[in-house]
Amino acid sequence: MHKHAFTYDDIQLVPSFSKVISRKNISLFTKVSKNYFLCTPFVASCMDTVCENKMAIKMAEAGGVGCVHRFLTIENQCKEIELVIDHIQQKELKKKWLLLSDDWKEDYTIPVMAAVGVNGDFAERAIALANAGANIILIDVAHGHHELVKLSIAKLKSILPKHVDIIAGNIASAQAAKDLESWGADGLRVGVGGGSLCTTRLKTGFGVPNVTCLEEINAVTTLPIMADGGIRTSGDIAKALALGSQTVMLGSLIAGTKESPGQIIEKNNGLFKRYRGAASLETKTVHKQEQRNVEGESTVIPFKGGVKFVLQGLQDGIRSALSYGGANNLKEFKPDYLIVTNAGLTEAKPHLL
């Protein structure tokens, strides 16, 4: 099979006739898994420099969800979930979500998400997390179209309470989507090798550019799709949503904020925080894993302040995008797109600067 594949910078969405009077009234209500909903389509990535309890709480306050990473002892990961639960059980947060979206219903449950792997103590970890209050378990592996993922979904479905949904991935093909759906997944995490610190495509040659990947998977599945990797702007998020994603996973965009784990580093040229790929040598070293199959980098990024301001800016951009697409909500957001040349990409950026 030989064909062209496209990513976010290769396309531009085509403006549609719009009756949207106020962008403030545009709903970003969406599904994150079969049985759980969000008021905004944001999921904080399950990376150890992105999401623990502080990030998950702020994501919930913004109408999204944070996925607490798995690079902790079972006890400590459960403590992180318990801290989130202690905060979001408050009636005030449900009231806030009712205000954030007219589509949010009183009887909906606010999602609480945590990651597990597919080896070792993953089943014990998943049960402990569910007991701590997590209602979505994300199977966090680099290659989700795998026998171990099939076995893990079956195992988790047999031992977890019925109210716990399972999101699985990462995947990049239509066949993978069909298989994971048939194996019992409640949501799909889509994207291989597109993360800002991921070296999978360089190391292995494998990966599918994000636009083609999302389009092909959206065509064959009824499950909610979470686009993961390669998202640098609110425009990229808009493109992912236009292609059928219900949510996007945010890593680099919200790393380096006050709520991301890690100390602020003071240098002569400003304040910074560490950010590292889940399969980077640094992550493997810090968490005492075998230092092989390294497929990620680590770096420091400028400190960004509170994540709430980052999320607000992203929401504003997405609401503007829906307005250009003539959509009052994500279900109506189905714009056409065009493939652009390098000249078109240059024109799309502030090219006087």
C-alpha positions as CSV (number, residue, x, y, z in Angstrom):
1,M,0.0,0.0,0.0
2,H,1.5,3.3,-1.1
3,K,-0.3,6.6,-0.7
4,H,0.1,10.1,0.6
5,A,-0.5,10.8,4.3
6,F,-1.1,14.2,5.8
7,T,-0.6,15.9,9.2
8,Y,-2.0,19.1,10.7
9,D,0.3,21.5,8.9
10,D,-0.6,19.9,5.6
11,I,-4.2,21.0,5.7
12,Q,-6.4,24.1,6.3
13,L,-10.0,24.0,7.2
14,V,-12.4,25.8,4.8
15,P,-14.7,28.5,6.3
16,S,-18.4,27.8,6.2
17,F,-21.5,30.0,6.3
18,S,-22.1,30.8,9.9
19,K,-25.1,31.9,12.0
20,V,-23.0,31.8,15.2
21,I,-23.8,35.2,16.9
22,S,-21.6,34.8,20.0
23,R,-18.6,32.6,20.4
24,K,-19.3,32.6,24.2
25,N,-22.4,30.5,23.5
26,I,-20.6,27.7,21.6
27,S,-20.6,24.4,23.4
28,L,-17.5,22.3,23.7
29,F,-19.3,19.4,25.4
30,T,-18.0,16.1,24.3
31,K,-17.5,12.4,25.0
32,V,-14.3,11.1,26.5
33,S,-15.3,7.4,26.6
34,K,-18.5,5.4,26.1
35,N,-20.0,6.4,29.4
36,Y,-18.3,9.7,30.4
37,F,-18.6,13.2,29.1
38,L,-16.5,16.5,29.4
39,C,-17.4,20.1,29.1
40,T,-14.2,20.8,27.2
41,P,-12.3,18.3,25.0
42,F,-9.0,18.4,27.0
43,V,-7.2,15.5,28.6
44,A,-3.9,16.1,30.4
45,S,-1.4,13.5,29.2
46,C,-0.3,10.7,31.5
47,M,3.3,11.8,31.6
48,D,5.3,12.3,34.8
49,T,6.1,15.9,34.0
50,V,2.4,16.7,33.0
51,C,-0.2,15.2,35.3
52,E,-0.6,14.4,38.9
53,N,-3.3,15.6,41.3
54,K,-2.8,19.4,40.9
55,M,-3.0,19.2,37.1
56,A,-6.0,16.8,37.3
57,I,-7.9,19.2,39.6
58,K,-7.3,22.2,37.4
59,M,-8.3,20.2,34.3
60,A,-11.5,19.2,36.1
61,E,-12.2,22.9,37.0
62,A,-11.8,23.8,33.3
63,G,-14.3,21.1,32.3
64,G,-11.7,18.6,31.1
65,V,-9.9,15.6,32.8
66,G,-6.3,14.8,33.8
67,C,-4.9,11.3,33.4
68,V,-2.7,10.6,36.4
69,H,0.5,8.9,35.2
70,R,1.6,5.4,36.1
71,F,5.2,6.0,37.0
72,L,4.5,5.9,40.7
73,T,4.0,3.1,43.3
74,I,0.4,1.8,43.3
75,E,0.0,3.4,46.7
76,N,1.2,6.8,45.6
77,Q,-0.8,6.8,42.3
78,C,-3.9,6.0,44.4
79,K,-3.0,8.9,46.8
80,E,-3.0,11.2,43.8
81,I,-6.4,9.9,42.7
82,E,-7.8,10.3,46.3
83,L,-6.6,14.0,46.3
84,V,-8.4,14.6,43.1
85,I,-11.6,12.9,44.4
86,D,-11.5,14.9,47.6
87,H,-11.6,18.0,45.5
88,I,-14.0,17.1,42.8
89,Q,-16.6,15.4,44.9
90,Q,-17.6,19.0,45.8
91,K,-21.1,19.9,44.7
92,E,-19.6,23.3,43.6
93,L,-17.7,21.6,40.7
94,K,-20.9,19.9,39.4
95,K,-22.6,23.2,39.5
96,K,-19.7,24.7,37.6
97,W,-20.0,22.0,34.9
98,L,-23.7,22.6,34.6
99,L,-22.9,26.3,34.0
100,L,-20.0,25.4,31.6
101,S,-22.4,23.4,29.3
102,D,-26.1,23.2,28.8
103,D,-25.5,19.6,27.6
104,W,-24.1,18.5,31.0
105,K,-26.7,16.7,33.0
106,E,-27.1,16.6,36.8
107,D,-26.9,12.8,36.8
108,Y,-23.6,12.6,34.9
109,T,-20.5,11.6,36.8
110,I,-17.4,13.7,36.6
111,P,-14.6,11.5,35.1
112,V,-11.5,10.7,37.0
113,M,-8.8,9.1,34.9
114,A,-5.6,7.1,35.7
115,A,-3.1,5.2,33.6
116,V,-1.9,1.6,33.9
117,G,0.5,-0.5,31.7
118,V,0.0,-4.1,30.5
119,N,2.7,-5.9,32.5
120,G,3.5,-6.9,36.1
121,D,1.1,-5.4,38.6
122,F,-1.2,-3.7,36.1
123,A,-4.4,-5.6,37.2
124,E,-3.7,-5.0,40.9
125,R,-3.0,-1.4,40.1
126,A,-6.2,-0.9,38.1
127,I,-8.3,-2.4,41.0
128,A,-6.6,-0.2,43.6
129,L,-7.2,2.9,41.3
130,A,-10.9,2.0,40.9
131,N,-11.2,1.6,44.6
132,A,-9.6,5.0,45.1
133,G,-12.2,6.5,42.8
134,A,-10.9,6.4,39.3
135,N,-13.8,5.7,36.8
136,I,-11.7,5.6,33.6
137,I,-8.6,3.5,33.3
138,L,-6.3,4.3,30.4
139,I,-4.0,1.5,29.1
140,D,-0.9,3.5,28.4
141,V,1.4,1.7,26.0
142,A,3.3,2.9,22.9
143,H,1.9,0.2,20.6
144,G,-1.7,-0.4,21.4
145,H,-2.5,-2.9,18.6
146,H,-0.9,-5.7,20.5
147,E,-1.7,-9.1,22.0
148,L,-0.9,-7.8,25.5
149,V,-3.4,-5.0,25.1
150,K,-6.0,-7.5,24.0
151,L,-5.3,-9.7,27.1
152,S,-5.2,-6.6,29.4
153,I,-8.6,-5.3,28.2
154,A,-10.1,-8.8,28.8
155,K,-8.6,-9.0,32.2
156,L,-9.6,-5.5,33.3
157,K,-13.2,-6.0,32.0
158,S,-13.4,-9.2,34.1
159,I,-12.2,-7.7,37.4
160,L,-13.2,-4.0,37.4
161,P,-16.6,-2.7,38.4
162,K,-19.0,-2.1,35.5
163,H,-18.9,1.7,35.9
164,V,-15.2,1.8,35.0
165,D,-14.5,2.6,31.3
166,I,-11.3,1.5,29.6
167,I,-9.5,3.6,27.0
168,A,-6.8,1.8,25.0
169,G,-4.1,2.8,22.6
170,N,-1.9,4.2,21.2
171,I,-3.0,3.1,17.7
172,A,-2.6,4.5,14.2
173,S,-4.6,2.3,11.8
174,A,-8.2,1.5,10.9
175,Q,-7.6,-2.3,11.6
176,A,-6.3,-1.4,15.1
177,A,-9.4,0.6,15.8
178,K,-11.7,-2.3,14.7
179,D,-9.7,-4.7,16.8
180,L,-9.6,-2.6,20.0
181,E,-13.4,-2.0,19.7
182,S,-14.0,-5.7,19.3
183,W,-11.7,-6.5,22.3
184,G,-14.0,-4.3,24.5
185,A,-12.3,-0.9,24.7
186,D,-14.6,2.0,25.6
187,G,-12.4,4.7,23.9
188,L,-9.4,4.9,21.6
189,R,-6.2,6.9,22.1
190,V,-4.9,7.6,18.6
191,G,-1.5,8.7,17.4
192,V,1.9,6.9,17.1
193,G,5.2,8.8,17.0
194,G,3.8,12.4,16.8
195,G,4.6,13.6,20.3
196,S,6.8,16.6,20.7
197,L,9.6,14.6,22.4
198,C,8.8,11.3,20.7
199,T,11.5,9.6,18.6
200,T,9.6,6.5,17.6
201,R,9.4,7.5,13.9
202,L,13.1,8.2,13.8
203,K,14.1,5.1,15.7
204,T,11.7,2.6,14.0
205,G,10.4,4.2,10.9
206,F,6.8,3.5,12.1
207,G,4.0,6.0,12.5
208,V,1.1,7.5,10.5
209,P,0.8,11.3,10.1
210,N,-2.1,12.6,12.3
211,V,-4.7,13.8,9.8
212,T,-4.7,10.5,7.8
213,C,-4.5,8.5,11.0
214,L,-7.6,10.2,12.5
215,E,-9.6,10.2,9.3
216,E,-9.1,6.5,8.7
217,I,-9.9,5.5,12.3
218,N,-12.9,7.8,12.5
219,A,-14.3,6.1,9.4
220,V,-14.5,2.6,11.1
221,T,-15.3,3.1,14.7
222,T,-18.2,4.2,16.9
223,L,-15.9,4.7,20.0
224,P,-14.8,8.2,21.2
225,I,-11.4,9.1,19.7
226,M,-8.7,10.9,21.7
227,A,-6.1,12.5,19.4
228,D,-2.7,12.3,21.0
229,G,0.5,13.9,19.7
230,G,1.6,16.6,17.3
231,I,-0.7,19.3,18.8
232,R,1.0,22.6,19.1
233,T,-1.8,25.2,18.8
234,S,-5.5,25.6,19.2
235,G,-5.7,25.4,15.4
236,D,-4.3,21.9,15.5
237,I,-6.9,21.0,18.1
238,A,-9.6,22.4,15.9
239,K,-8.3,20.3,13.0
240,A,-8.3,17.1,15.2
241,L,-11.9,17.8,16.3
242,A,-12.9,18.4,12.7
243,L,-11.5,15.1,11.7
244,G,-13.7,13.2,14.2
245,S,-11.8,13.3,17.5
246,Q,-13.9,13.9,20.5
247,T,-11.0,14.9,22.7
248,V,-7.3,15.8,22.5
249,M,-4.5,14.8,24.8
250,L,-2.3,17.7,25.8
251,G,1.3,17.2,26.8
252,S,3.8,19.9,25.7
253,L,1.0,22.6,25.6
254,I,0.4,22.3,29.3
255,A,3.8,21.2,30.5
256,G,5.9,23.8,32.2
257,T,2.9,25.2,34.0
258,K,2.6,25.8,37.8
259,E,0.4,22.6,38.1
260,S,2.7,20.2,36.2
261,P,4.9,18.0,38.4
262,G,8.5,19.1,39.1
263,Q,10.4,22.0,40.5
264,I,10.8,25.4,38.8
265,I,14.4,25.8,37.6
266,E,15.9,29.3,37.8
267,K,18.4,30.2,35.1
268,N,20.0,33.4,34.0
269,N,17.6,33.7,31.1
270,G,14.4,32.9,33.0
271,L,12.4,30.3,34.8
272,F,12.0,26.7,33.4
273,K,10.6,23.3,34.2
274,R,11.6,19.8,33.0
275,Y,9.6,18.0,30.3
276,R,10.4,14.5,29.2
277,G,8.9,11.8,26.9
278,A,7.4,8.8,28.6
279,A,9.9,6.5,26.8
280,S,12.9,8.8,27.3
281,L,16.2,7.7,28.9
282,E,15.6,10.2,31.7
283,T,12.1,8.8,32.5
284,K,13.5,5.2,32.5
285,T,16.4,6.2,34.8
286,V,14.3,8.2,37.2
287,H,11.8,5.4,37.6
288,K,14.5,2.6,37.7
289,Q,13.3,0.9,34.5
290,E,15.5,-1.0,32.2
291,Q,17.4,1.5,30.0
292,R,16.5,0.0,26.7
293,N,14.0,0.8,23.8
294,V,14.5,4.5,24.4
295,E,12.0,6.3,22.1
296,G,11.9,9.8,23.6
297,E,13.8,12.9,24.6
298,S,13.9,15.2,27.6
299,T,14.4,18.9,27.9
300,V,13.6,22.0,29.9
301,I,10.8,24.4,28.7
302,P,10.0,27.9,29.8
303,F,7.8,28.3,32.9
304,K,4.2,29.3,31.7
305,G,2.4,30.2,34.9
306,G,-1.0,28.8,35.8
307,V,-2.5,26.2,33.4
308,K,-5.9,27.7,33.7
309,F,-4.8,30.6,31.5
310,V,-3.3,28.2,28.9
311,L,-6.6,26.3,28.8
312,Q,-8.6,29.5,28.5
313,G,-6.6,30.5,25.5
314,L,-7.0,27.1,23.8
315,Q,-10.8,27.2,24.4
316,D,-11.0,30.7,22.9
317,G,-9.2,29.5,19.8
318,I,-11.4,26.4,19.4
319,R,-14.6,28.5,19.9
320,S,-13.4,30.8,17.2
321,A,-12.7,27.8,14.9
322,L,-16.3,26.5,15.4
323,S,-17.6,30.0,14.5
324,Y,-15.6,29.9,11.3
325,G,-17.1,26.4,10.7
326,G,-20.6,27.6,11.3
327,A,-21.0,25.2,14.3
328,N,-22.6,25.9,17.6
329,N,-21.2,22.6,19.0
330,L,-18.7,19.9,18.2
331,K,-21.4,17.6,16.7
332,E,-22.1,20.3,14.0
333,F,-18.4,20.9,13.4
334,K,-17.7,19.1,10.1
335,P,-15.8,21.6,7.9
336,D,-14.1,20.6,4.6
337,Y,-10.4,20.9,4.4
338,L,-7.8,21.6,1.7
339,I,-4.3,20.2,1.3
340,V,-1.8,23.1,1.3
341,T,1.7,23.5,-0.2
342,N,4.7,24.8,1.7
343,A,3.9,28.2,0.3
344,G,0.4,27.9,1.8
345,L,1.9,26.9,5.1
346,T,4.1,30.0,5.0
347,E,1.2,32.2,4.2
348,A,-0.8,30.7,7.1
349,K,1.7,32.1,9.6
350,P,2.5,35.8,10.4
351,H,4.9,36.1,7.4
352,L,5.8,39.7,7.9
353,L,7.7,38.9,11.1
